[in-house]
């Protein structure tokens, strides 16, 4: 009986980490957009979204006590998202 709650907790933690990873991908995308000359006209908006996303990430990490997300996981997911965006645009 002790096994069941532990697996549910692990499942919830896994979902929290997956959501944090998605936030990190969004953050990386916004950072990349800040450096794109064609988005210069909305740079303030992108910058504001980036700051808000970073605040959400920090709050989420504190609330769920998540500190071990690996940067390489985020990097690979950013590449997957970029590839997906390119496919959708073509």
mmCIF file as gemmi writes it, N, C-alpha and C atoms, coordinates in Angstrom:
data_model
loop_
_atom_site.group_PDB
_atom_site.id
_atom_site.type_symbol
_atom_site.label_atom_id
_atom_site.label_alt_id
_atom_site.label_comp_id
_atom_site.label_asym_id
_atom_site.label_entity_id
_atom_site.label_seq_id
_atom_site.pdbx_PDB_ins_code
_atom_site.Cartn_x
_atom_site.Cartn_y
_atom_site.Cartn_z
_atom_site.occupancy
_atom_site.B_iso_or_equiv
_atom_site.pdbx_formal_charge
_atom_site.auth_seq_id
_atom_site.auth_asym_id
_atom_site.pdbx_PDB_model_num
ATOM 1 N N . UNK Axp A 1 ? 0.821 -1.197 0 1 0 ? 1 A 1
ATOM 2 C CA . UNK Axp A 1 ? 0 0 0 1 0 ? 1 A 1
ATOM 3 C C . UNK Axp A 1 ? 0.864 1.259 0 1 0 ? 1 A 1
ATOM 4 N N . UNK Axp A 2 ? 2.045 1.168 0.578 1 0 ? 2 A 1
ATOM 5 C CA . UNK Axp A 2 ? 2.972 2.297 0.603 1 0 ? 2 A 1
ATOM 6 C C . UNK Axp A 2 ? 3.491 2.618 -0.797 1 0 ? 2 A 1
ATOM 7 N N . UNK Axp A 3 ? 3.508 1.612 -1.676 1 0 ? 3 A 1
ATOM 8 C CA . UNK Axp A 3 ? 4.041 1.78 -3.025 1 0 ? 3 A 1
ATOM 9 C C . UNK Axp A 3 ? 3.174 2.726 -3.857 1 0 ? 3 A 1
ATOM 10 N N . UNK Axp A 4 ? 1.864 2.633 -3.757 1 0 ? 4 A 1
ATOM 11 C CA . UNK Axp A 4 ? 0.964 3.419 -4.598 1 0 ? 4 A 1
ATOM 12 C C . UNK Axp A 4 ? 1.143 4.935 -4.451 1 0 ? 4 A 1
ATOM 13 N N . UNK Axp A 5 ? 1.102 5.494 -3.235 1 0 ? 5 A 1
ATOM 14 C CA . UNK Axp A 5 ? 1.283 6.942 -3.116 1 0 ? 5 A 1
ATOM 15 C C . UNK Axp A 5 ? 2.64 7.414 -3.633 1 0 ? 5 A 1
ATOM 16 N N . UNK Axp A 6 ? 3.649 6.592 -3.459 1 0 ? 6 A 1
ATOM 17 C CA . UNK Axp A 6 ? 4.978 6.964 -3.92 1 0 ? 6 A 1
ATOM 18 C C . UNK Axp A 6 ? 4.999 7.098 -5.443 1 0 ? 6 A 1
ATOM 19 N N . UNK Axp A 7 ? 4.364 6.153 -6.157 1 0 ? 7 A 1
ATOM 20 C CA . UNK Axp A 7 ? 4.344 6.211 -7.611 1 0 ? 7 A 1
ATOM 21 C C . UNK Axp A 7 ? 3.504 7.392 -8.096 1 0 ? 7 A 1
ATOM 22 N N . UNK Axp A 8 ? 2.423 7.703 -7.408 1 0 ? 8 A 1
ATOM 23 C CA . UNK Axp A 8 ? 1.619 8.867 -7.781 1 0 ? 8 A 1
ATOM 24 C C . UNK Axp A 8 ? 2.42 10.146 -7.587 1 0 ? 8 A 1
ATOM 25 N N . UNK Axp A 9 ? 3.176 10.201 -6.492 1 0 ? 9 A 1
ATOM 26 C CA . UNK Axp A 9 ? 4.006 11.377 -6.242 1 0 ? 9 A 1
ATOM 27 C C . UNK Axp A 9 ? 5.082 11.502 -7.318 1 0 ? 9 A 1
ATOM 28 N N . UNK Axp A 10 ? 5.679 10.388 -7.7 1 0 ? 10 A 1
ATOM 29 C CA . UNK Axp A 10 ? 6.692 10.39 -8.751 1 0 ? 10 A 1
ATOM 30 C C . UNK Axp A 10 ? 6.083 10.854 -10.065 1 0 ? 10 A 1
ATOM 31 N N . UNK Axp A 11 ? 4.866 10.397 -10.365 1 0 ? 11 A 1
ATOM 32 C CA . UNK Axp A 11 ? 4.175 10.805 -11.585 1 0 ? 11 A 1
ATOM 33 C C . UNK Axp A 11 ? 3.939 12.308 -11.597 1 0 ? 11 A 1
ATOM 34 N N . UNK Axp A 12 ? 3.445 12.845 -10.473 1 0 ? 12 A 1
ATOM 35 C CA . UNK Axp A 12 ? 3.192 14.292 -10.392 1 0 ? 12 A 1
ATOM 36 C C . UNK Axp A 12 ? 4.484 15.078 -10.529 1 0 ? 12 A 1
ATOM 37 N N . UNK Axp A 13 ? 5.535 14.609 -9.901 1 0 ? 13 A 1
ATOM 38 C CA . UNK Axp A 13 ? 6.831 15.281 -10.001 1 0 ? 13 A 1
ATOM 39 C C . UNK Axp A 13 ? 7.329 15.259 -11.446 1 0 ? 13 A 1
ATOM 40 N N . UNK Axp A 14 ? 7.132 14.137 -12.114 1 0 ? 14 A 1
ATOM 41 C CA . UNK Axp A 14 ? 7.518 14.038 -13.519 1 0 ? 14 A 1
ATOM 42 C C . UNK Axp A 14 ? 6.769 15.039 -14.378 1 0 ? 14 A 1
ATOM 43 N N . UNK Axp A 15 ? 5.491 15.204 -14.104 1 0 ? 15 A 1
ATOM 44 C CA . UNK Axp A 15 ? 4.692 16.18 -14.861 1 0 ? 15 A 1
ATOM 45 C C . UNK Axp A 15 ? 5.142 17.6 -14.554 1 0 ? 15 A 1
ATOM 46 N N . UNK Axp A 16 ? 5.49 17.87 -13.302 1 0 ? 16 A 1
ATOM 47 C CA . UNK Axp A 16 ? 5.978 19.204 -12.932 1 0 ? 16 A 1
ATOM 48 C C . UNK Axp A 16 ? 7.288 19.5 -13.649 1 0 ? 16 A 1
ATOM 49 N N . UNK Axp A 17 ? 8.177 18.517 -13.704 1 0 ? 17 A 1
ATOM 50 C CA . UNK Axp A 17 ? 9.458 18.71 -14.388 1 0 ? 17 A 1
ATOM 51 C C . UNK Axp A 17 ? 9.234 18.893 -15.883 1 0 ? 17 A 1
ATOM 52 N N . UNK Axp A 18 ? 8.293 18.157 -16.462 1 0 ? 18 A 1
ATOM 53 C CA . UNK Axp A 18 ? 7.986 18.31 -17.888 1 0 ? 18 A 1
ATOM 54 C C . UNK Axp A 18 ? 7.455 19.714 -18.17 1 0 ? 18 A 1
ATOM 55 N N . UNK Axp A 19 ? 6.605 20.233 -17.281 1 0 ? 19 A 1
ATOM 56 C CA . UNK Axp A 19 ? 6.08 21.585 -17.467 1 0 ? 19 A 1
ATOM 57 C C . UNK Axp A 19 ? 7.193 22.615 -17.332 1 0 ? 19 A 1
ATOM 58 N N . UNK Axp A 20 ? 8.081 22.417 -16.371 1 0 ? 20 A 1
ATOM 59 C CA . UNK Axp A 20 ? 9.218 23.324 -16.206 1 0 ? 20 A 1
ATOM 60 C C . UNK Axp A 20 ? 10.094 23.297 -17.452 1 0 ? 20 A 1
ATOM 61 N N . UNK Axp A 21 ? 10.284 22.125 -18.007 1 0 ? 21 A 1
ATOM 62 C CA . UNK Axp A 21 ? 11.076 22.001 -19.229 1 0 ? 21 A 1
ATOM 63 C C . UNK Axp A 21 ? 10.429 22.794 -20.362 1 0 ? 21 A 1
ATOM 64 N N . UNK Axp A 22 ? 9.104 22.746 -20.461 1 0 ? 22 A 1
ATOM 65 C CA . UNK Axp A 22 ? 8.383 23.52 -21.485 1 0 ? 22 A 1
ATOM 66 C C . UNK Axp A 22 ? 8.588 25.016 -21.265 1 0 ? 22 A 1
ATOM 67 N N . UNK Axp A 23 ? 8.54 25.444 -20.015 1 0 ? 23 A 1
ATOM 68 C CA . UNK Axp A 23 ? 8.8 26.855 -19.712 1 0 ? 23 A 1
ATOM 69 C C . UNK Axp A 23 ? 10.217 27.252 -20.128 1 0 ? 23 A 1
ATOM 70 N N . UNK Axp A 24 ? 11.172 26.354 -19.913 1 0 ? 24 A 1
ATOM 71 C CA . UNK Axp A 24 ? 12.558 26.643 -20.287 1 0 ? 24 A 1
ATOM 72 C C . UNK Axp A 24 ? 12.701 26.753 -21.811 1 0 ? 24 A 1
ATOM 73 N N . UNK Axp A 25 ? 11.966 25.932 -22.542 1 0 ? 25 A 1
ATOM 74 C CA . UNK Axp A 25 ? 11.975 26.02 -24.008 1 0 ? 25 A 1
ATOM 75 C C . UNK Axp A 25 ? 11.395 27.366 -24.438 1 0 ? 25 A 1
ATOM 76 N N . UNK Axp A 26 ? 10.288 27.769 -23.816 1 0 ? 26 A 1
ATOM 77 C CA . UNK Axp A 26 ? 9.688 29.074 -24.127 1 0 ? 26 A 1
ATOM 78 C C . UNK Axp A 26 ? 10.678 30.195 -23.842 1 0 ? 26 A 1
ATOM 79 N N . UNK Axp A 27 ? 11.381 30.09 -22.728 1 0 ? 27 A 1
ATOM 80 C CA . UNK Axp A 27 ? 12.379 31.1 -22.35 1 0 ? 27 A 1
ATOM 81 C C . UNK Axp A 27 ? 13.485 31.191 -23.404 1 0 ? 27 A 1
ATOM 82 N N . UNK Axp A 28 ? 13.987 30.048 -23.831 1 0 ? 28 A 1
ATOM 83 C CA . UNK Axp A 28 ? 15.048 30.025 -24.843 1 0 ? 28 A 1
ATOM 84 C C . UNK Axp A 28 ? 14.56 30.618 -26.163 1 0 ? 28 A 1
ATOM 85 N N . UNK Axp A 29 ? 13.317 30.336 -26.522 1 0 ? 29 A 1
ATOM 86 C CA . UNK Axp A 29 ? 12.742 30.89 -27.747 1 0 ? 29 A 1
ATOM 87 C C . UNK Axp A 29 ? 12.653 32.409 -27.657 1 0 ? 29 A 1
ATOM 88 N N . UNK Axp A 30 ? 12.193 32.921 -26.524 1 0 ? 30 A 1
ATOM 89 C CA . UNK Axp A 30 ? 12.099 34.374 -26.336 1 0 ? 30 A 1
ATOM 90 C C . UNK Axp A 30 ? 13.479 35.019 -26.376 1 0 ? 30 A 1
ATOM 91 N N . UNK Axp A 31 ? 14.469 34.376 -25.768 1 0 ? 31 A 1
ATOM 92 C CA . UNK Axp A 31 ? 15.831 34.916 -25.805 1 0 ? 31 A 1
ATOM 93 C C . UNK Axp A 31 ? 16.339 34.987 -27.241 1 0 ? 31 A 1
ATOM 94 N N . UNK Axp A 32 ? 16.062 33.947 -28.009 1 0 ? 32 A 1
ATOM 95 C CA . UNK Axp A 32 ? 16.478 33.931 -29.411 1 0 ? 32 A 1
ATOM 96 C C . UNK Axp A 32 ? 15.774 35.043 -30.195 1 0 ? 32 A 1
ATOM 97 N N . UNK Axp A 33 ? 14.487 35.25 -29.917 1 0 ? 33 A 1
ATOM 98 C CA . UNK Axp A 33 ? 13.721 36.271 -30.624 1 0 ? 33 A 1
ATOM 99 C C . UNK Axp A 33 ? 14.239 37.675 -30.336 1 0 ? 33 A 1
ATOM 100 N N . UNK Axp A 34 ? 14.793 37.886 -29.148 1 0 ? 34 A 1
ATOM 101 C CA . UNK Axp A 34 ? 15.344 39.204 -28.818 1 0 ? 34 A 1
ATOM 102 C C . UNK Axp A 34 ? 16.478 39.596 -29.757 1 0 ? 34 A 1
ATOM 103 N N . UNK Axp A 35 ? 17.169 38.612 -30.31 1 0 ? 35 A 1
ATOM 104 C CA . UNK Axp A 35 ? 18.312 38.875 -31.181 1 0 ? 35 A 1
ATOM 105 C C . UNK Axp A 35 ? 17.96 38.866 -32.663 1 0 ? 35 A 1
ATOM 106 N N . UNK Axp A 36 ? 16.695 38.716 -32.995 1 0 ? 36 A 1
ATOM 107 C CA . UNK Axp A 36 ? 16.293 38.681 -34.4 1 0 ? 36 A 1
ATOM 108 C C . UNK Axp A 36 ? 15.933 40.087 -34.873 1 0 ? 36 A 1
ATOM 109 N N . UNK Axp A 37 ? 16.667 40.598 -35.859 1 0 ? 37 A 1
ATOM 110 C CA . UNK Axp A 37 ? 16.434 41.966 -36.342 1 0 ? 37 A 1
ATOM 111 C C . UNK Axp A 37 ? 15.007 42.197 -36.843 1 0 ? 37 A 1
ATOM 112 N N . UNK Axp A 38 ? 14.388 41.184 -37.425 1 0 ? 38 A 1
ATOM 113 C CA . UNK Axp A 38 ? 13.035 41.361 -37.958 1 0 ? 38 A 1
ATOM 114 C C . UNK Axp A 38 ? 11.988 41.545 -36.856 1 0 ? 38 A 1
ATOM 115 N N . UNK Axp A 39 ? 12.357 41.276 -35.611 1 0 ? 39 A 1
ATOM 116 C CA . UNK Axp A 39 ? 11.433 41.457 -34.487 1 0 ? 39 A 1
ATOM 117 C C . UNK Axp A 39 ? 11.768 42.699 -33.656 1 0 ? 39 A 1
ATOM 118 N N . UNK Axp A 40 ? 12.589 43.554 -34.207 1 0 ? 40 A 1
ATOM 119 C CA . UNK Axp A 40 ? 13.029 44.765 -33.495 1 0 ? 40 A 1
ATOM 120 C C . UNK Axp A 40 ? 11.839 45.618 -33.041 1 0 ? 40 A 1
ATOM 121 N N . UNK Axp A 41 ? 10.795 45.694 -33.869 1 0 ? 41 A 1
ATOM 122 C CA . UNK Axp A 41 ? 9.647 46.546 -33.543 1 0 ? 41 A 1
ATOM 123 C C . UNK Axp A 41 ? 8.874 46.065 -32.307 1 0 ? 41 A 1
ATOM 124 N N . UNK Axp A 42 ? 9.001 44.792 -31.964 1 0 ? 42 A 1
ATOM 125 C CA . UNK Axp A 42 ? 8.286 44.272 -30.786 1 0 ? 42 A 1
ATOM 126 C C . UNK Axp A 42 ? 9.257 43.816 -29.699 1 0 ? 42 A 1
ATOM 127 N N . UNK Axp A 43 ? 10.462 44.34 -29.742 1 0 ? 43 A 1
ATOM 128 C CA . UNK Axp A 43 ? 11.498 43.923 -28.796 1 0 ? 43 A 1
ATOM 129 C C . UNK Axp A 43 ? 11.067 44.142 -27.339 1 0 ? 43 A 1
ATOM 130 N N . UNK Axp A 44 ? 10.39 45.246 -27.057 1 0 ? 44 A 1
ATOM 131 C CA . UNK Axp A 44 ? 9.942 45.518 -25.684 1 0 ? 44 A 1
ATOM 132 C C . UNK Axp A 44 ? 8.935 44.471 -25.212 1 0 ? 44 A 1
ATOM 133 N N . UNK Axp A 45 ? 8.036 44.088 -26.101 1 0 ? 45 A 1
ATOM 134 C CA . UNK Axp A 45 ? 7.031 43.079 -25.755 1 0 ? 45 A 1
ATOM 135 C C . UNK Axp A 45 ? 7.711 41.741 -25.47 1 0 ? 45 A 1
ATOM 136 N N . UNK Axp A 46 ? 8.634 41.348 -26.351 1 0 ? 46 A 1
ATOM 137 C CA . UNK Axp A 46 ? 9.354 40.082 -26.174 1 0 ? 46 A 1
ATOM 138 C C . UNK Axp A 46 ? 10.155 40.109 -24.877 1 0 ? 46 A 1
ATOM 139 N N . UNK Axp A 47 ? 10.787 41.239 -24.608 1 0 ? 47 A 1
ATOM 140 C CA . UNK Axp A 47 ? 11.568 41.385 -23.381 1 0 ? 47 A 1
ATOM 141 C C . UNK Axp A 47 ? 10.671 41.249 -22.145 1 0 ? 47 A 1
ATOM 142 N N . UNK Axp A 48 ? 9.499 41.843 -22.199 1 0 ? 48 A 1
ATOM 143 C CA . UNK Axp A 48 ? 8.547 41.727 -21.093 1 0 ? 48 A 1
ATOM 144 C C . UNK Axp A 48 ? 8.079 40.298 -20.891 1 0 ? 48 A 1
ATOM 145 N N . UNK Axp A 49 ? 7.816 39.607 -22.003 1 0 ? 49 A 1
ATOM 146 C CA . UNK Axp A 49 ? 7.406 38.204 -21.916 1 0 ? 49 A 1
ATOM 147 C C . UNK Axp A 49 ? 8.529 37.348 -21.342 1 0 ? 49 A 1
ATOM 148 N N . UNK Axp A 50 ? 9.763 37.664 -21.721 1 0 ? 50 A 1
ATOM 149 C CA . UNK Axp A 50 ? 10.915 36.925 -21.207 1 0 ? 50 A 1
ATOM 150 C C . UNK Axp A 50 ? 11.045 37.113 -19.699 1 0 ? 50 A 1
ATOM 151 N N . UNK Axp A 51 ? 10.92 38.341 -19.241 1 0 ? 51 A 1
ATOM 152 C CA . UNK Axp A 51 ? 11.009 38.605 -17.797 1 0 ? 51 A 1
ATOM 153 C C . UNK Axp A 51 ? 9.893 37.889 -17.039 1 0 ? 51 A 1
ATOM 154 N N . UNK Axp A 52 ? 8.691 37.915 -17.595 1 0 ? 52 A 1
ATOM 155 C CA . UNK Axp A 52 ? 7.562 37.238 -16.948 1 0 ? 52 A 1
ATOM 156 C C . UNK Axp A 52 ? 7.79 35.725 -16.905 1 0 ? 52 A 1
ATOM 157 N N . UNK Axp A 53 ? 8.283 35.174 -17.996 1 0 ? 53 A 1
ATOM 158 C CA . UNK Axp A 53 ? 8.554 33.734 -18.053 1 0 ? 53 A 1
ATOM 159 C C . UNK Axp A 53 ? 9.624 33.348 -17.046 1 0 ? 53 A 1
ATOM 160 N N . UNK Axp A 54 ? 10.666 34.157 -16.938 1 0 ? 54 A 1
ATOM 161 C CA . UNK Axp A 54 ? 11.727 33.878 -15.966 1 0 ? 54 A 1
ATOM 162 C C . UNK Axp A 54 ? 11.197 33.938 -14.536 1 0 ? 54 A 1
ATOM 163 N N . UNK Axp A 55 ? 10.303 34.88 -14.266 1 0 ? 55 A 1
ATOM 164 C CA . UNK Axp A 55 ? 9.709 34.973 -12.927 1 0 ? 55 A 1
ATOM 165 C C . UNK Axp A 55 ? 8.86 33.736 -12.628 1 0 ? 55 A 1
ATOM 166 N N . UNK Axp A 56 ? 8.098 33.29 -13.621 1 0 ? 56 A 1
ATOM 167 C CA . UNK Axp A 56 ? 7.269 32.092 -13.447 1 0 ? 56 A 1
ATOM 168 C C . UNK Axp A 56 ? 8.151 30.872 -13.197 1 0 ? 56 A 1
ATOM 169 N N . UNK Axp A 57 ? 9.244 30.756 -13.951 1 0 ? 57 A 1
ATOM 170 C CA . UNK Axp A 57 ? 10.167 29.628 -13.775 1 0 ? 57 A 1
ATOM 171 C C . UNK Axp A 57 ? 10.719 29.604 -12.356 1 0 ? 57 A 1
ATOM 172 N N . UNK Axp A 58 ? 11.177 30.744 -11.877 1 0 ? 58 A 1
ATOM 173 C CA . UNK Axp A 58 ? 11.749 30.799 -10.526 1 0 ? 58 A 1
ATOM 174 C C . UNK Axp A 58 ? 10.713 30.454 -9.465 1 0 ? 58 A 1
ATOM 175 N N . UNK Axp A 59 ? 9.512 30.995 -9.61 1 0 ? 59 A 1
ATOM 176 C CA . UNK Axp A 59 ? 8.453 30.706 -8.641 1 0 ? 59 A 1
ATOM 177 C C . UNK Axp A 59 ? 8.072 29.221 -8.68 1 0 ? 59 A 1
ATOM 178 N N . UNK Axp A 60 ? 7.963 28.679 -9.875 1 0 ? 60 A 1
ATOM 179 C CA . UNK Axp A 60 ? 7.62 27.267 -10.047 1 0 ? 60 A 1
ATOM 180 C C . UNK Axp A 60 ? 8.669 26.371 -9.397 1 0 ? 60 A 1
ATOM 181 N N . UNK Axp A 61 ? 9.943 26.697 -9.612 1 0 ? 61 A 1
ATOM 182 C CA . UNK Axp A 61 ? 11.03 25.909 -9.018 1 0 ? 61 A 1
ATOM 183 C C . UNK Axp A 61 ? 10.971 25.95 -7.494 1 0 ? 61 A 1
ATOM 184 N N . UNK Axp A 62 ? 10.663 27.115 -6.941 1 0 ? 62 A 1
ATOM 185 C CA . UNK Axp A 62 ? 10.58 27.233 -5.485 1 0 ? 62 A 1
ATOM 186 C C . UNK Axp A 62 ? 9.384 26.466 -4.934 1 0 ? 62 A 1
ATOM 187 N N . UNK Axp A 63 ? 8.237 26.632 -5.554 1 0 ? 63 A 1
ATOM 188 C CA . UNK Axp A 63 ? 7.023 25.98 -5.059 1 0 ? 63 A 1
ATOM 189 C C . UNK Axp A 63 ? 7.155 24.46 -5.1 1 0 ? 63 A 1
ATOM 190 N N . UNK Axp A 64 ? 7.677 23.944 -6.203 1 0 ? 64 A 1
ATOM 191 C CA . UNK Axp A 64 ? 7.761 22.492 -6.366 1 0 ? 64 A 1
ATOM 192 C C . UNK Axp A 64 ? 9.121 21.928 -5.969 1 0 ? 64 A 1
ATOM 193 N N . UNK Axp A 65 ? 9.99 22.788 -5.471 1 0 ? 65 A 1
ATOM 194 C CA . UNK Axp A 65 ? 11.322 22.387 -5.004 1 0 ? 65 A 1
ATOM 195 C C . UNK Axp A 65 ? 12.054 21.57 -6.069 1 0 ? 65 A 1
ATOM 196 N N . UNK Axp A 66 ? 12.104 22.148 -7.256 1 0 ? 66 A 1
ATOM 197 C CA . UNK Axp A 66 ? 12.782 21.506 -8.385 1 0 ? 66 A 1
ATOM 198 C C . UNK Axp A 66 ? 14.063 22.28 -8.645 1 0 ? 66 A 1
ATOM 199 N N . UNK Axp A 67 ? 15.177 21.579 -8.511 1 0 ? 67 A 1
ATOM 200 C CA . UNK Axp A 67 ? 16.462 22.248 -8.7 1 0 ? 67 A 1
ATOM 201 C C . UNK Axp A 67 ? 17.367 21.487 -9.646 1 0 ? 67 A 1
ATOM 202 N N . UNK Axp A 68 ? 16.957 20.288 -10.031 1 0 ? 68 A 1
ATOM 203 C CA . UNK Axp A 68 ? 17.884 19.432 -10.748 1 0 ? 68 A 1
ATOM 204 C C . UNK Axp A 68 ? 17.635 19.326 -12.245 1 0 ? 68 A 1
ATOM 205 N N . UNK Axp A 69 ? 16.824 20.199 -12.838 1 0 ? 69 A 1
ATOM 206 C CA . UNK Axp A 69 ? 16.594 20.105 -14.279 1 0 ? 69 A 1
ATOM 207 C C . UNK Axp A 69 ? 17.899 20.388 -15.009 1 0 ? 69 A 1
ATOM 208 N N . UNK Axp A 70 ? 18.243 19.513 -15.915 1 0 ? 70 A 1
ATOM 209 C CA . UNK Axp A 70 ? 19.534 19.597 -16.605 1 0 ? 70 A 1
ATOM 210 C C . UNK Axp A 70 ? 19.449 20.534 -17.802 1 0 ? 70 A 1
ATOM 211 N N . UNK Axp A 71 ? 20.406 21.469 -17.934 1 0 ? 71 A 1
ATOM 212 C CA . UNK Axp A 71 ? 20.401 22.382 -19.081 1 0 ? 71 A 1
ATOM 213 C C . UNK Axp A 71 ? 20.442 21.652 -20.416 1 0 ? 71 A 1
ATOM 214 N N . UNK Axp A 72 ? 21.123 20.503 -20.474 1 0 ? 72 A 1
ATOM 215 C CA . UNK Axp A 72 ? 21.201 19.78 -21.744 1 0 ? 72 A 1
ATOM 216 C C . UNK Axp A 72 ? 19.839 19.249 -22.166 1 0 ? 72 A 1
ATOM 217 N N . UNK Axp A 73 ? 18.958 18.932 -21.204 1 0 ? 73 A 1
ATOM 218 C CA . UNK Axp A 73 ? 17.602 18.517 -21.542 1 0 ? 73 A 1
ATOM 219 C C . UNK Axp A 73 ? 16.869 19.652 -22.234 1 0 ? 73 A 1
ATOM 220 N N . UNK Axp A 74 ? 17.002 20.845 -21.702 1 0 ? 74 A 1
ATOM 221 C CA . UNK Axp A 74 ? 16.357 22.011 -22.285 1 0 ? 74 A 1
ATOM 222 C C . UNK Axp A 74 ? 16.917 22.293 -23.667 1 0 ? 74 A 1
ATOM 223 N N . UNK Axp A 75 ? 18.223 22.191 -23.827 1 0 ? 75 A 1
ATOM 224 C CA . UNK Axp A 75 ? 18.845 22.447 -25.12 1 0 ? 75 A 1
ATOM 225 C C . UNK Axp A 75 ? 18.31 21.494 -26.176 1 0 ? 75 A 1
ATOM 226 N N . UNK Axp A 76 ? 18.205 20.225 -25.844 1 0 ? 76 A 1
ATOM 227 C CA . UNK Axp A 76 ? 17.699 19.267 -26.826 1 0 ? 76 A 1
ATOM 228 C C . UNK Axp A 76 ? 16.239 19.547 -27.149 1 0 ? 76 A 1
ATOM 229 N N . UNK Axp A 77 ? 15.46 19.966 -26.164 1 0 ? 77 A 1
ATOM 230 C CA . UNK Axp A 77 ? 14.061 20.286 -26.412 1 0 ? 77 A 1
ATOM 231 C C . UNK Axp A 77 ? 13.904 21.556 -27.221 1 0 ? 77 A 1
ATOM 232 N N . UNK Axp A 78 ? 14.798 22.527 -27.033 1 0 ? 78 A 1
ATOM 233 C CA . UNK Axp A 78 ? 14.761 23.748 -27.835 1 0 ? 78 A 1
ATOM 234 C C . UNK Axp A 78 ? 14.993 23.381 -29.293 1 0 ? 78 A 1
ATOM 235 N N . UNK Axp A 79 ? 15.958 22.514 -29.542 1 0 ? 79 A 1
ATOM 236 C CA . UNK Axp A 79 ? 16.239 22.089 -30.914 1 0 ? 79 A 1
ATOM 237 C C . UNK Axp A 79 ? 15.038 21.364 -31.514 1 0 ? 79 A 1
ATOM 238 N N . UNK Axp A 80 ? 14.364 20.528 -30.718 1 0 ? 80 A 1
ATOM 239 C CA . UNK Axp A 80 ? 13.17 19.836 -31.197 1 0 ? 80 A 1
ATOM 240 C C . UNK Axp A 80 ? 12.075 20.842 -31.54 1 0 ? 80 A 1
ATOM 241 N N . UNK Axp A 81 ? 11.874 21.839 -30.666 1 0 ? 81 A 1
ATOM 242 C CA . UNK Axp A 81 ? 10.853 22.855 -30.901 1 0 ? 81 A 1
ATOM 243 C C . UNK Axp A 81 ? 11.172 23.672 -32.148 1 0 ? 81 A 1
ATOM 244 N N . UNK Axp A 82 ? 12.446 24.049 -32.326 1 0 ? 82 A 1
ATOM 245 C CA . UNK Axp A 82 ? 12.84 24.811 -33.505 1 0 ? 82 A 1
ATOM 246 C C . UNK Axp A 82 ? 12.576 24.001 -34.764 1 0 ? 82 A 1
ATOM 247 N N . UNK Axp A 83 ? 12.891 22.726 -34.725 1 0 ? 83 A 1
ATOM 248 C CA . UNK Axp A 83 ? 12.661 21.849 -35.867 1 0 ? 83 A 1
ATOM 249 C C . UNK Axp A 83 ? 11.168 21.745 -36.168 1 0 ? 83 A 1
ATOM 250 N N . UNK Axp A 84 ? 10.363 21.627 -35.106 1 0 ? 84 A 1
ATOM 251 C CA . UNK Axp A 84 ? 8.918 21.542 -35.264 1 0 ? 84 A 1
ATOM 252 C C . UNK Axp A 84 ? 8.366 22.837 -35.869 1 0 ? 84 A 1
ATOM 253 N N . UNK Axp A 85 ? 8.873 24.002 -35.405 1 0 ? 85 A 1
ATOM 254 C CA . UNK Axp A 85 ? 8.434 25.294 -35.933 1 0 ? 85 A 1
ATOM 255 C C . UNK Axp A 85 ? 8.767 25.413 -37.413 1 0 ? 85 A 1
ATOM 256 N N . UNK Axp A 86 ? 9.972 24.988 -37.798 1 0 ? 86 A 1
ATOM 257 C CA . UNK Axp A 86 ? 10.375 25.041 -39.203 1 0 ? 86 A 1
ATOM 258 C C . UNK Axp A 86 ? 9.463 24.166 -40.056 1 0 ? 86 A 1
ATOM 259 N N . UNK Axp A 87 ? 9.154 22.967 -39.563 1 0 ? 87 A 1
ATOM 260 C CA . UNK Axp A 87 ? 8.277 22.064 -40.301 1 0 ? 87 A 1
ATOM 261 C C . UNK Axp A 87 ? 6.883 22.661 -40.469 1 0 ? 87 A 1
ATOM 262 N N . UNK Axp A 88 ? 6.375 23.301 -39.429 1 0 ? 88 A 1
ATOM 263 C CA . UNK Axp A 88 ? 5.043 23.903 -39.487 1 0 ? 88 A 1
ATOM 264 C C . UNK Axp A 88 ? 5.007 25.093 -40.44 1 0 ? 88 A 1
ATOM 265 N N . UNK Axp A 89 ? 6.111 25.819 -40.554 1 0 ? 89 A 1
ATOM 266 C CA . UNK Axp A 89 ? 6.167 26.991 -41.423 1 0 ? 89 A 1
ATOM 267 C C . UNK Axp A 89 ? 6.384 26.626 -42.886 1 0 ? 89 A 1
ATOM 268 N N . UNK Axp A 90 ? 6.802 25.413 -43.154 1 0 ? 90 A 1
ATOM 269 C CA . UNK Axp A 90 ? 7.056 24.997 -44.552 1 0 ? 90 A 1
ATOM 270 C C . UNK Axp A 90 ? 5.918 24.233 -45.132 1 0 ? 90 A 1
